[in-house]
Amino acid sequence: MSKRTTATCYCGAVQLEIPVQGEGFVNTHACHCKDCRHVTGTMFASNLTVETPHLRHVRGEDNLSAYATAKTINTGNTMTSSFCKTCGALMYRRSSGFPGLSFCRIGTVDDIELHDEILKPMAEQFTVSRVKWLEPVEGVRQTEGMSTE
C-alpha cells in the first residue's frame, strides 16, 4: 500500500509531497552525527528517506536555498541542504554518496498522527555520539556509525 503526505516549512512558503509508505519510501531514522546536530541545532535529526523522483514540490521550490559542503562526517561526500529562503527551515538534504535519495525532516510532516507509528524511527545511527541523557528508541536497530539499510 502506498501512502503520501505533505511536509511544510515553518512559514508555509515551501510544501513537499512525499511517500511515507510504499513506492518511493526508503526508511526513517534518527541520526546523532555531528553534521545532523549542527544543521538542525538539536541533539539529533529525525529523518525520512525517500527516492528523489518521488519527492514532489507542491509549492515554493523556487523559495529553496541550497548549501553544499564536502566537510561531512567521515565520508567526504558532498551534502546539499535545502532550506526555505523565508523562514530558514531545513526541508531535505541530498548526498553525493547516496545518489537518488532525499533525506527529509520528519518534523516538517504536517499530519501529526503519522509521527507516533508510521514515522517512528526504524533505526538510530551514530549512536556512539548520542548524548548520555537520551535513551535509545526502544525496539529499533542501533548502529554506532552510518546505517546502510
CNS distance restraints for C-alpha pairs under 8 A (distance, minus, plus):
assign (resid   1 and name CA) (resid  21 and name CA) 6.88 0.50 0.50
assign (resid   1 and name CA) (resid  22 and name CA) 5.52 0.50 0.50
assign (resid   2 and name CA) (resid  19 and name CA) 7.23 0.50 0.50
assign (resid   2 and name CA) (resid  20 and name CA) 7.66 0.50 0.50
assign (resid   2 and name CA) (resid  21 and name CA) 5.14 0.50 0.50
assign (resid   2 and name CA) (resid  22 and name CA) 4.10 0.50 0.50
assign (resid   2 and name CA) (resid  23 and name CA) 5.98 0.50 0.50
assign (resid   3 and name CA) (resid  19 and name CA) 5.77 0.50 0.50
assign (resid   3 and name CA) (resid  20 and name CA) 5.65 0.50 0.50
assign (resid   3 and name CA) (resid  21 and name CA) 4.98 0.50 0.50
assign (resid   3 and name CA) (resid  22 and name CA) 6.46 0.50 0.50
assign (resid   4 and name CA) (resid  17 and name CA) 6.63 0.50 0.50
assign (resid   4 and name CA) (resid  18 and name CA) 5.40 0.50 0.50
assign (resid   4 and name CA) (resid  19 and name CA) 4.17 0.50 0.50
assign (resid   4 and name CA) (resid  20 and name CA) 5.54 0.50 0.50
assign (resid   4 and name CA) (resid  21 and name CA) 7.04 0.50 0.50
assign (resid   5 and name CA) (resid  17 and name CA) 5.56 0.50 0.50
assign (resid   5 and name CA) (resid  18 and name CA) 5.60 0.50 0.50
assign (resid   5 and name CA) (resid  19 and name CA) 6.38 0.50 0.50
assign (resid   5 and name CA) (resid  20 and name CA) 6.84 0.50 0.50
assign (resid   5 and name CA) (resid 109 and name CA) 7.28 0.50 0.50
assign (resid   5 and name CA) (resid 110 and name CA) 7.58 0.50 0.50
assign (resid   5 and name CA) (resid 111 and name CA) 7.35 0.50 0.50
assign (resid   6 and name CA) (resid  15 and name CA) 6.68 0.50 0.50
assign (resid   6 and name CA) (resid  16 and name CA) 5.45 0.50 0.50
assign (resid   6 and name CA) (resid  17 and name CA) 4.40 0.50 0.50
assign (resid   6 and name CA) (resid  18 and name CA) 6.19 0.50 0.50
assign (resid   6 and name CA) (resid 109 and name CA) 5.92 0.50 0.50
assign (resid   6 and name CA) (resid 110 and name CA) 5.88 0.50 0.50
assign (resid   6 and name CA) (resid 111 and name CA) 7.56 0.50 0.50
assign (resid   7 and name CA) (resid  15 and name CA) 5.59 0.50 0.50
assign (resid   7 and name CA) (resid  16 and name CA) 5.11 0.50 0.50
assign (resid   7 and name CA) (resid  17 and name CA) 6.35 0.50 0.50
assign (resid   7 and name CA) (resid  18 and name CA) 7.41 0.50 0.50
assign (resid   7 and name CA) (resid 108 and name CA) 4.89 0.50 0.50
assign (resid   7 and name CA) (resid 109 and name CA) 4.00 0.50 0.50
assign (resid   7 and name CA) (resid 110 and name CA) 5.31 0.50 0.50
assign (resid   8 and name CA) (resid  12 and name CA) 5.79 0.50 0.50
assign (resid   8 and name CA) (resid  13 and name CA) 7.68 0.50 0.50
assign (resid   8 and name CA) (resid  14 and name CA) 5.76 0.50 0.50
assign (resid   8 and name CA) (resid  15 and name CA) 4.31 0.50 0.50
assign (resid   8 and name CA) (resid  16 and name CA) 6.36 0.50 0.50
assign (resid   8 and name CA) (resid  91 and name CA) 7.90 0.50 0.50
assign (resid   8 and name CA) (resid 108 and name CA) 5.41 0.50 0.50
assign (resid   8 and name CA) (resid 109 and name CA) 6.50 0.50 0.50
assign (resid   8 and name CA) (resid 110 and name CA) 6.46 0.50 0.50
assign (resid   9 and name CA) (resid  13 and name CA) 6.67 0.50 0.50
assign (resid   9 and name CA) (resid  14 and name CA) 5.54 0.50 0.50
assign (resid   9 and name CA) (resid  15 and name CA) 6.54 0.50 0.50
assign (resid   9 and name CA) (resid  84 and name CA) 6.82 0.50 0.50
assign (resid   9 and name CA) (resid  87 and name CA) 7.49 0.50 0.50
assign (resid   9 and name CA) (resid  89 and name CA) 5.57 0.50 0.50
assign (resid   9 and name CA) (resid  90 and name CA) 7.62 0.50 0.50
assign (resid   9 and name CA) (resid  91 and name CA) 6.83 0.50 0.50
assign (resid   9 and name CA) (resid 108 and name CA) 6.14 0.50 0.50
assign (resid  10 and name CA) (resid  87 and name CA) 6.32 0.50 0.50
assign (resid  10 and name CA) (resid  89 and name CA) 6.22 0.50 0.50
assign (resid  10 and name CA) (resid 108 and name CA) 7.85 0.50 0.50
assign (resid  11 and name CA) (resid  86 and name CA) 7.24 0.50 0.50
assign (resid  11 and name CA) (resid  87 and name CA) 5.85 0.50 0.50
assign (resid  13 and name CA) (resid  59 and name CA) 6.99 0.50 0.50
assign (resid  13 and name CA) (resid  60 and name CA) 5.51 0.50 0.50
assign (resid  13 and name CA) (resid  63 and name CA) 7.16 0.50 0.50
assign (resid  13 and name CA) (resid  84 and name CA) 7.42 0.50 0.50
assign (resid  13 and name CA) (resid  86 and name CA) 7.45 0.50 0.50
assign (resid  14 and name CA) (resid  57 and name CA) 7.76 0.50 0.50
assign (resid  14 and name CA) (resid  58 and name CA) 7.60 0.50 0.50
assign (resid  14 and name CA) (resid  59 and name CA) 5.44 0.50 0.50
assign (resid  14 and name CA) (resid  60 and name CA) 4.24 0.50 0.50
assign (resid  14 and name CA) (resid  61 and name CA) 6.58 0.50 0.50
assign (resid  14 and name CA) (resid  63 and name CA) 6.77 0.50 0.50
assign (resid  14 and name CA) (resid  64 and name CA) 7.49 0.50 0.50
assign (resid  14 and name CA) (resid  84 and name CA) 6.51 0.50 0.50
assign (resid  15 and name CA) (resid  57 and name CA) 6.21 0.50 0.50
assign (resid  15 and name CA) (resid  58 and name CA) 5.34 0.50 0.50
assign (resid  15 and name CA) (resid  59 and name CA) 5.26 0.50 0.50
assign (resid  15 and name CA) (resid  60 and name CA) 6.49 0.50 0.50
assign (resid  16 and name CA) (resid  55 and name CA) 6.86 0.50 0.50
assign (resid  16 and name CA) (resid  56 and name CA) 5.61 0.50 0.50
assign (resid  16 and name CA) (resid  57 and name CA) 4.59 0.50 0.50
assign (resid  16 and name CA) (resid  58 and name CA) 5.22 0.50 0.50
assign (resid  16 and name CA) (resid  59 and name CA) 7.10 0.50 0.50
assign (resid  17 and name CA) (resid  55 and name CA) 6.05 0.50 0.50
assign (resid  17 and name CA) (resid  56 and name CA) 5.08 0.50 0.50
assign (resid  17 and name CA) (resid  57 and name CA) 6.35 0.50 0.50
assign (resid  17 and name CA) (resid  58 and name CA) 6.33 0.50 0.50
assign (resid  18 and name CA) (resid  50 and name CA) 7.35 0.50 0.50
assign (resid  18 and name CA) (resid  54 and name CA) 6.50 0.50 0.50
assign (resid  18 and name CA) (resid  55 and name CA) 5.02 0.50 0.50
assign (resid  18 and name CA) (resid  56 and name CA) 6.52 0.50 0.50
assign (resid  19 and name CA) (resid  23 and name CA) 7.06 0.50 0.50
assign (resid  19 and name CA) (resid  24 and name CA) 5.97 0.50 0.50
assign (resid  19 and name CA) (resid  25 and name CA) 5.27 0.50 0.50
assign (resid  19 and name CA) (resid  50 and name CA) 6.89 0.50 0.50
assign (resid  19 and name CA) (resid  54 and name CA) 6.90 0.50 0.50
assign (resid  19 and name CA) (resid  55 and name CA) 7.40 0.50 0.50
assign (resid  20 and name CA) (resid  25 and name CA) 5.65 0.50 0.50
assign (resid  20 and name CA) (resid  48 and name CA) 7.91 0.50 0.50
assign (resid  20 and name CA) (resid 118 and name CA) 7.26 0.50 0.50
assign (resid  20 and name CA) (resid 119 and name CA) 7.33 0.50 0.50
assign (resid  21 and name CA) (resid  25 and name CA) 5.49 0.50 0.50
assign (resid  21 and name CA) (resid 118 and name CA) 7.90 0.50 0.50
assign (resid  23 and name CA) (resid  54 and name CA) 7.95 0.50 0.50
assign (resid  24 and name CA) (resid  50 and name CA) 5.53 0.50 0.50
assign (resid  24 and name CA) (resid  51 and name CA) 4.93 0.50 0.50
assign (resid  24 and name CA) (resid  52 and name CA) 7.81 0.50 0.50
assign (resid  24 and name CA) (resid  53 and name CA) 7.67 0.50 0.50
assign (resid  24 and name CA) (resid  54 and name CA) 5.38 0.50 0.50
assign (resid  25 and name CA) (resid  49 and name CA) 6.61 0.50 0.50
assign (resid  25 and name CA) (resid  50 and name CA) 4.70 0.50 0.50
assign (resid  25 and name CA) (resid  51 and name CA) 6.48 0.50 0.50
assign (resid  26 and name CA) (resid  48 and name CA) 7.71 0.50 0.50
assign (resid  26 and name CA) (resid  49 and name CA) 5.28 0.50 0.50
assign (resid  26 and name CA) (resid  50 and name CA) 5.16 0.50 0.50
assign (resid  26 and name CA) (resid  51 and name CA) 6.85 0.50 0.50
assign (resid  27 and name CA) (resid  48 and name CA) 5.99 0.50 0.50
assign (resid  27 and name CA) (resid  49 and name CA) 5.23 0.50 0.50
assign (resid  27 and name CA) (resid  50 and name CA) 7.22 0.50 0.50
assign (resid  27 and name CA) (resid 121 and name CA) 7.95 0.50 0.50
assign (resid  27 and name CA) (resid 122 and name CA) 6.73 0.50 0.50
assign (resid  28 and name CA) (resid  46 and name CA) 7.45 0.50 0.50
assign (resid  28 and name CA) (resid  47 and name CA) 5.55 0.50 0.50
assign (resid  28 and name CA) (resid  48 and name CA) 4.47 0.50 0.50
assign (resid  28 and name CA) (resid  49 and name CA) 6.04 0.50 0.50
assign (resid  28 and name CA) (resid 119 and name CA) 6.37 0.50 0.50
assign (resid  28 and name CA) (resid 120 and name CA) 6.90 0.50 0.50
assign (resid  28 and name CA) (resid 121 and name CA) 4.82 0.50 0.50
assign (resid  28 and name CA) (resid 122 and name CA) 5.40 0.50 0.50
assign (resid  28 and name CA) (resid 123 and name CA) 6.96 0.50 0.50
assign (resid  29 and name CA) (resid  46 and name CA) 6.01 0.50 0.50
assign (resid  29 and name CA) (resid  47 and name CA) 5.29 0.50 0.50
assign (resid  29 and name CA) (resid  48 and name CA) 6.67 0.50 0.50
assign (resid  29 and name CA) (resid 120 and name CA) 7.84 0.50 0.50
assign (resid  29 and name CA) (resid 121 and name CA) 4.40 0.50 0.50
assign (resid  29 and name CA) (resid 122 and name CA) 5.51 0.50 0.50
assign (resid  29 and name CA) (resid 123 and name CA) 4.80 0.50 0.50
assign (resid  29 and name CA) (resid 124 and name CA) 5.49 0.50 0.50
assign (resid  29 and name CA) (resid 125 and name CA) 7.23 0.50 0.50
assign (resid  30 and name CA) (resid  44 and name CA) 6.52 0.50 0.50
assign (resid  30 and name CA) (resid  45 and name CA) 5.54 0.50 0.50
assign (resid  30 and name CA) (resid  46 and name CA) 4.58 0.50 0.50
assign (resid  30 and name CA) (resid  47 and name CA) 6.06 0.50 0.50
assign (resid  30 and name CA) (resid 121 and name CA) 5.92 0.50 0.50
assign (resid  30 and name CA) (resid 123 and name CA) 6.44 0.50 0.50
assign (resid  30 and name CA) (resid 124 and name CA) 4.70 0.50 0.50
assign (resid  30 and name CA) (resid 125 and name CA) 6.37 0.50 0.50
assign (resid  31 and name CA) (resid  36 and name CA) 6.61 0.50 0.50
assign (resid  31 and name CA) (resid  44 and name CA) 5.45 0.50 0.50
assign (resid  31 and name CA) (resid  45 and name CA) 5.19 0.50 0.50
assign (resid  31 and name CA) (resid  46 and name CA) 6.59 0.50 0.50
assign (resid  31 and name CA) (resid  47 and name CA) 7.43 0.50 0.50
assign (resid  31 and name CA) (resid 124 and name CA) 5.82 0.50 0.50
assign (resid  31 and name CA) (resid 125 and name CA) 4.98 0.50 0.50
assign (resid  31 and name CA) (resid 126 and name CA) 6.16 0.50 0.50
assign (resid  31 and name CA) (resid 127 and name CA) 7.71 0.50 0.50
assign (resid  32 and name CA) (resid  36 and name CA) 6.57 0.50 0.50
assign (resid  32 and name CA) (resid  37 and name CA) 6.64 0.50 0.50
assign (resid  32 and name CA) (resid  43 and name CA) 6.72 0.50 0.50
assign (resid  32 and name CA) (resid  44 and name CA) 4.60 0.50 0.50
assign (resid  32 and name CA) (resid  45 and name CA) 6.71 0.50 0.50
assign (resid  32 and name CA) (resid 124 and name CA) 7.60 0.50 0.50
assign (resid  32 and name CA) (resid 125 and name CA) 6.28 0.50 0.50
assign (resid  32 and name CA) (resid 126 and name CA) 5.17 0.50 0.50
assign (resid  32 and name CA) (resid 127 and name CA) 6.08 0.50 0.50
assign (resid  32 and name CA) (resid 129 and name CA) 5.76 0.50 0.50
assign (resid  32 and name CA) (resid 130 and name CA) 5.42 0.50 0.50
assign (resid  33 and name CA) (resid  37 and name CA) 6.34 0.50 0.50
assign (resid  33 and name CA) (resid  44 and name CA) 7.24 0.50 0.50
assign (resid  33 and name CA) (resid  73 and name CA) 7.40 0.50 0.50
assign (resid  33 and name CA) (resid 125 and name CA) 7.57 0.50 0.50
assign (resid  33 and name CA) (resid 126 and name CA) 5.37 0.50 0.50
assign (resid  33 and name CA) (resid 127 and name CA) 7.95 0.50 0.50
assign (resid  33 and name CA) (resid 129 and name CA) 6.22 0.50 0.50
assign (resid  33 and name CA) (resid 130 and name CA) 7.93 0.50 0.50
assign (resid  34 and name CA) (resid  38 and name CA) 6.15 0.50 0.50
assign (resid  34 and name CA) (resid  73 and name CA) 7.11 0.50 0.50
assign (resid  34 and name CA) (resid 129 and name CA) 7.63 0.50 0.50
assign (resid  35 and name CA) (resid  39 and name CA) 6.05 0.50 0.50
assign (resid  35 and name CA) (resid  72 and name CA) 6.57 0.50 0.50
assign (resid  35 and name CA) (resid  73 and name CA) 6.50 0.50 0.50
assign (resid  36 and name CA) (resid  40 and name CA) 5.96 0.50 0.50
assign (resid  36 and name CA) (resid  44 and name CA) 6.18 0.50 0.50
assign (resid  36 and name CA) (resid  45 and name CA) 5.62 0.50 0.50
assign (resid  37 and name CA) (resid  41 and name CA) 5.59 0.50 0.50
assign (resid  37 and name CA) (resid  42 and name CA) 5.30 0.50 0.50
assign (resid  37 and name CA) (resid  43 and name CA) 5.23 0.50 0.50
assign (resid  37 and name CA) (resid  44 and name CA) 5.29 0.50 0.50
assign (resid  37 and name CA) (resid  45 and name CA) 6.70 0.50 0.50
assign (resid  38 and name CA) (resid  42 and name CA) 7.22 0.50 0.50
assign (resid  40 and name CA) (resid  44 and name CA) 7.62 0.50 0.50
assign (resid  40 and name CA) (resid  45 and name CA) 6.67 0.50 0.50
assign (resid  40 and name CA) (resid  90 and name CA) 7.58 0.50 0.50
assign (resid  43 and name CA) (resid 130 and name CA) 7.70 0.50 0.50
assign (resid  43 and name CA) (resid 131 and name CA) 7.44 0.50 0.50
assign (resid  44 and name CA) (resid 130 and name CA) 7.78 0.50 0.50
assign (resid  45 and name CA) (resid 105 and name CA) 7.51 0.50 0.50
assign (resid  46 and name CA) (resid 105 and name CA) 6.05 0.50 0.50
assign (resid  46 and name CA) (resid 106 and name CA) 5.51 0.50 0.50
assign (resid  46 and name CA) (resid 107 and name CA) 7.09 0.50 0.50
assign (resid  46 and name CA) (resid 121 and name CA) 7.38 0.50 0.50
assign (resid  47 and name CA) (resid 103 and name CA) 5.94 0.50 0.50
assign (resid  47 and name CA) (resid 104 and name CA) 5.61 0.50 0.50
assign (resid  47 and name CA) (resid 105 and name CA) 4.95 0.50 0.50
assign (resid  47 and name CA) (resid 106 and name CA) 5.47 0.50 0.50
assign (resid  47 and name CA) (resid 121 and name CA) 7.93 0.50 0.50
assign (resid  48 and name CA) (resid 103 and name CA) 5.67 0.50 0.50
assign (resid  48 and name CA) (resid 104 and name CA) 5.01 0.50 0.50
assign (resid  48 and name CA) (resid 105 and name CA) 6.07 0.50 0.50
assign (resid  48 and name CA) (resid 106 and name CA) 5.80 0.50 0.50
assign (resid  48 and name CA) (resid 119 and name CA) 7.54 0.50 0.50
assign (resid  49 and name CA) (resid 101 and name CA) 6.68 0.50 0.50
assign (resid  49 and name CA) (resid 102 and name CA) 5.72 0.50 0.50
assign (resid  49 and name CA) (resid 103 and name CA) 4.56 0.50 0.50
assign (resid  49 and name CA) (resid 104 and name CA) 6.11 0.50 0.50
assign (resid  50 and name CA) (resid  54 and name CA) 6.92 0.50 0.50
assign (resid  50 and name CA) (resid  55 and name CA) 7.03 0.50 0.50
assign (resid  50 and name CA) (resid 101 and name CA) 5.73 0.50 0.50
assign (resid  50 and name CA) (resid 102 and name CA) 5.41 0.50 0.50
assign (resid  50 and name CA) (resid 103 and name CA) 6.58 0.50 0.50
assign (resid  50 and name CA) (resid 104 and name CA) 7.50 0.50 0.50
assign (resid  51 and name CA) (resid  55 and name CA) 7.02 0.50 0.50
assign (resid  51 and name CA) (resid 100 and name CA) 5.77 0.50 0.50
assign (resid  51 and name CA) (resid 101 and name CA) 4.59 0.50 0.50
assign (resid  51 and name CA) (resid 102 and name CA) 6.18 0.50 0.50
assign (resid  52 and name CA) (resid 100 and name CA) 5.24 0.50 0.50
assign (resid  52 and name CA) (resid 101 and name CA) 4.97 0.50 0.50
assign (resid  52 and name CA) (resid 102 and name CA) 5.33 0.50 0.50
assign (resid  53 and name CA) (resid 100 and name CA) 7.40 0.50 0.50
assign (resid  55 and name CA) (resid 102 and name CA) 7.82 0.50 0.50
assign (resid  57 and name CA) (resid  61 and name CA) 5.92 0.50 0.50
assign (resid  60 and name CA) (resid  64 and name CA) 6.86 0.50 0.50
assign (resid  63 and name CA) (resid  84 and name CA) 5.85 0.50 0.50
assign (resid  63 and name CA) (resid  85 and name CA) 5.49 0.50 0.50
assign (resid  63 and name CA) (resid  86 and name CA) 7.36 0.50 0.50
assign (resid  64 and name CA) (resid  82 and name CA) 5.91 0.50 0.50
assign (resid  64 and name CA) (resid  83 and name CA) 5.32 0.50 0.50
assign (resid  64 and name CA) (resid  84 and name CA) 4.66 0.50 0.50
assign (resid  64 and name CA) (resid  85 and name CA) 5.51 0.50 0.50
assign (resid  65 and name CA) (resid  82 and name CA) 5.54 0.50 0.50
assign (resid  65 and name CA) (resid  83 and name CA) 5.20 0.50 0.50
assign (resid  65 and name CA) (resid  84 and name CA) 6.18 0.50 0.50
assign (resid  65 and name CA) (resid  85 and name CA) 5.62 0.50 0.50
assign (resid  66 and name CA) (resid  80 and name CA) 6.33 0.50 0.50
assign (resid  66 and name CA) (resid  81 and name CA) 5.49 0.50 0.50
assign (resid  66 and name CA) (resid  82 and name CA) 4.50 0.50 0.50
assign (resid  66 and name CA) (resid  83 and name CA) 6.33 0.50 0.50
assign (resid  67 and name CA) (resid  80 and name CA) 5.50 0.50 0.50
assign (resid  67 and name CA) (resid  81 and name CA) 5.23 0.50 0.50
assign (resid  67 and name CA) (resid  82 and name CA) 6.61 0.50 0.50
assign (resid  68 and name CA) (resid  78 and name CA) 6.43 0.50 0.50
assign (resid  68 and name CA) (resid  79 and name CA) 5.51 0.50 0.50
assign (resid  68 and name CA) (resid  80 and name CA) 4.11 0.50 0.50
assign (resid  68 and name CA) (resid  81 and name CA) 6.28 0.50 0.50
assign (resid  69 and name CA) (resid  78 and name CA) 5.33 0.50 0.50
assign (resid  69 and name CA) (resid  79 and name CA) 5.57 0.50 0.50
assign (resid  69 and name CA) (resid  80 and name CA) 6.61 0.50 0.50
assign (resid  70 and name CA) (resid  76 and name CA) 5.29 0.50 0.50
assign (resid  70 and name CA) (resid  77 and name CA) 5.40 0.50 0.50
assign (resid  70 and name CA) (resid  78 and name CA) 4.13 0.50 0.50
assign (resid  70 and name CA) (resid  79 and name CA) 6.28 0.50 0.50
assign (resid  71 and name CA) (resid  76 and name CA) 6.08 0.50 0.50
assign (resid  71 and name CA) (resid  77 and name CA) 7.77 0.50 0.50
assign (resid  71 and name CA) (resid  78 and name CA) 7.45 0.50 0.50
assign (resid  72 and name CA) (resid  76 and name CA) 5.58 0.50 0.50
assign (resid  72 and name CA) (resid  77 and name CA) 6.64 0.50 0.50
assign (resid  72 and name CA) (resid  78 and name CA) 7.23 0.50 0.50
assign (resid  72 and name CA) (resid  79 and name CA) 7.10 0.50 0.50
assign (resid  75 and name CA) (resid  97 and name CA) 7.98 0.50 0.50
assign (resid  77 and name CA) (resid  95 and name CA) 6.46 0.50 0.50
assign (resid  77 and name CA) (resid  96 and name CA) 5.50 0.50 0.50
assign (resid  77 and name CA) (resid  97 and name CA) 5.56 0.50 0.50
assign (resid  78 and name CA) (resid  95 and name CA) 5.72 0.50 0.50
assign (resid  78 and name CA) (resid  96 and name CA) 5.33 0.50 0.50
assign (resid  78 and name CA) (resid  97 and name CA) 7.48 0.50 0.50
assign (resid  79 and name CA) (resid  93 and name CA) 6.71 0.50 0.50
assign (resid  79 and name CA) (resid  94 and name CA) 5.64 0.50 0.50
assign (resid  79 and name CA) (resid  95 and name CA) 4.39 0.50 0.50
assign (resid  79 and name CA) (resid  96 and name CA) 6.48 0.50 0.50
assign (resid  80 and name CA) (resid  93 and name CA) 5.46 0.50 0.50
assign (resid  80 and name CA) (resid  94 and name CA) 5.18 0.50 0.50
assign (resid  80 and name CA) (resid  95 and name CA) 6.32 0.50 0.50
assign (resid  81 and name CA) (resid  90 and name CA) 7.03 0.50 0.50
assign (resid  81 and name CA) (resid  91 and name CA) 7.81 0.50 0.50
assign (resid  81 and name CA) (resid  92 and name CA) 6.07 0.50 0.50
assign (resid  81 and name CA) (resid  93 and name CA) 4.33 0.50 0.50
assign (resid  81 and name CA) (resid  94 and name CA) 6.59 0.50 0.50
assign (resid  82 and name CA) (resid  90 and name CA) 5.97 0.50 0.50
assign (resid  82 and name CA) (resid  91 and name CA) 5.86 0.50 0.50
assign (resid  82 and name CA) (resid  92 and name CA) 5.55 0.50 0.50
assign (resid  82 and name CA) (resid  93 and name CA) 6.09 0.50 0.50
assign (resid  83 and name CA) (resid  88 and name CA) 5.42 0.50 0.50
assign (resid  83 and name CA) (resid  89 and name CA) 5.35 0.50 0.50
assign (resid  83 and name CA) (resid  90 and name CA) 4.38 0.50 0.50
assign (resid  83 and name CA) (resid  91 and name CA) 5.72 0.50 0.50
assign (resid  83 and name CA) (resid  92 and name CA) 7.52 0.50 0.50
assign (resid  84 and name CA) (resid  88 and name CA) 4.83 0.50 0.50
assign (resid  84 and name CA) (resid  89 and name CA) 5.33 0.50 0.50
assign (resid  84 and name CA) (resid  90 and name CA) 6.65 0.50 0.50
assign (resid  84 and name CA) (resid  91 and name CA) 7.23 0.50 0.50
assign (resid  90 and name CA) (resid 105 and name CA) 7.28 0.50 0.50
assign (resid  91 and name CA) (resid 104 and name CA) 5.86 0.50 0.50
assign (resid  91 and name CA) (resid 105 and name CA) 5.94 0.50 0.50
assign (resid  91 and name CA) (resid 108 and name CA) 7.14 0.50 0.50
assign (resid  92 and name CA) (resid 102 and name CA) 6.27 0.50 0.50
assign (resid  92 and name CA) (resid 103 and name CA) 5.19 0.50 0.50
assign (resid  92 and name CA) (resid 104 and name CA) 4.16 0.50 0.50
assign (resid  92 and name CA) (resid 105 and name CA) 6.13 0.50 0.50
assign (resid  93 and name CA) (resid 102 and name CA) 5.83 0.50 0.50
assign (resid  93 and name CA) (resid 103 and name CA) 5.05 0.50 0.50
assign (resid  93 and name CA) (resid 104 and name CA) 6.58 0.50 0.50
assign (resid  94 and name CA) (resid  98 and name CA) 7.42 0.50 0.50
assign (resid  94 and name CA) (resid  99 and name CA) 7.63 0.50 0.50
assign (resid  94 and name CA) (resid 101 and name CA) 6.47 0.50 0.50
assign (resid  94 and name CA) (resid 102 and name CA) 5.09 0.50 0.50
assign (resid  94 and name CA) (resid 103 and name CA) 6.26 0.50 0.50
assign (resid  95 and name CA) (resid  99 and name CA) 6.53 0.50 0.50
assign (resid  95 and name CA) (resid 101 and name CA) 7.67 0.50 0.50
assign (resid  95 and name CA) (resid 102 and name CA) 7.90 0.50 0.50
assign (resid 105 and name CA) (resid 109 and name CA) 7.44 0.50 0.50
assign (resid 106 and name CA) (resid 115 and name CA) 7.71 0.50 0.50
assign (resid 106 and name CA) (resid 119 and name CA) 7.21 0.50 0.50
assign (resid 111 and name CA) (resid 115 and name CA) 7.63 0.50 0.50
assign (resid 112 and name CA) (resid 116 and name CA) 7.92 0.50 0.50
assign (resid 114 and name CA) (resid 118 and name CA) 5.30 0.50 0.50
assign (resid 114 and name CA) (resid 119 and name CA) 5.81 0.50 0.50
assign (resid 115 and name CA) (resid 119 and name CA) 4.84 0.50 0.50
assign (resid 115 and name CA) (resid 120 and name CA) 6.07 0.50 0.50
assign (resid 116 and name CA) (resid 120 and name CA) 5.74 0.50 0.50
assign (resid 121 and name CA) (resid 137 and name CA) 7.67 0.50 0.50
assign (resid 121 and name CA) (resid 140 and name CA) 7.13 0.50 0.50
assign (resid 122 and name CA) (resid 140 and name CA) 5.44 0.50 0.50
assign (resid 122 and name CA) (resid 141 and name CA) 6.65 0.50 0.50
assign (resid 123 and name CA) (resid 140 and name CA) 5.09 0.50 0.50
assign (resid 123 and name CA) (resid 141 and name CA) 4.54 0.50 0.50
assign (resid 123 and name CA) (resid 142 and name CA) 5.87 0.50 0.50
assign (resid 123 and name CA) (resid 143 and name CA) 7.70 0.50 0.50
assign (resid 123 and name CA) (resid 147 and name CA) 7.74 0.50 0.50
assign (resid 124 and name CA) (resid 136 and name CA) 7.78 0.50 0.50
assign (resid 124 and name CA) (resid 137 and name CA) 7.45 0.50 0.50
assign (resid 124 and name CA) (resid 140 and name CA) 7.08 0.50 0.50
assign (resid 124 and name CA) (resid 141 and name CA) 6.28 0.50 0.50
assign (resid 124 and name CA) (resid 142 and name CA) 5.02 0.50 0.50
assign (resid 124 and name CA) (resid 143 and name CA) 6.29 0.50 0.50
assign (resid 124 and name CA) (resid 147 and name CA) 7.88 0.50 0.50
assign (resid 125 and name CA) (resid 142 and name CA) 6.15 0.50 0.50
assign (resid 125 and name CA) (resid 143 and name CA) 4.86 0.50 0.50
assign (resid 125 and name CA) (resid 144 and name CA) 5.99 0.50 0.50
assign (resid 125 and name CA) (resid 145 and name CA) 5.70 0.50 0.50
assign (resid 125 and name CA) (resid 146 and name CA) 5.51 0.50 0.50
assign (resid 125 and name CA) (resid 147 and name CA) 5.79 0.50 0.50
assign (resid 126 and name CA) (resid 130 and name CA) 7.03 0.50 0.50
assign (resid 126 and name CA) (resid 143 and name CA) 6.09 0.50 0.50
assign (resid 126 and name CA) (resid 144 and name CA) 4.55 0.50 0.50
assign (resid 126 and name CA) (resid 145 and name CA) 4.27 0.50 0.50
assign (resid 126 and name CA) (resid 146 and name CA) 6.02 0.50 0.50
assign (resid 127 and name CA) (resid 142 and name CA) 6.74 0.50 0.50
assign (resid 127 and name CA) (resid 143 and name CA) 6.02 0.50 0.50
assign (resid 127 and name CA) (resid 144 and name CA) 4.73 0.50 0.50
assign (resid 127 and name CA) (resid 145 and name CA) 6.97 0.50 0.50
assign (resid 128 and name CA) (resid 144 and name CA) 4.98 0.50 0.50
assign (resid 128 and name CA) (resid 145 and name CA) 7.29 0.50 0.50
assign (resid 129 and name CA) (resid 144 and name CA) 7.92 0.50 0.50
assign (resid 130 and name CA) (resid 134 and name CA) 6.96 0.50 0.50
assign (resid 136 and name CA) (resid 142 and name CA) 7.95 0.50 0.50
assign (resid 143 and name CA) (resid 147 and name CA) 6.20 0.50 0.50
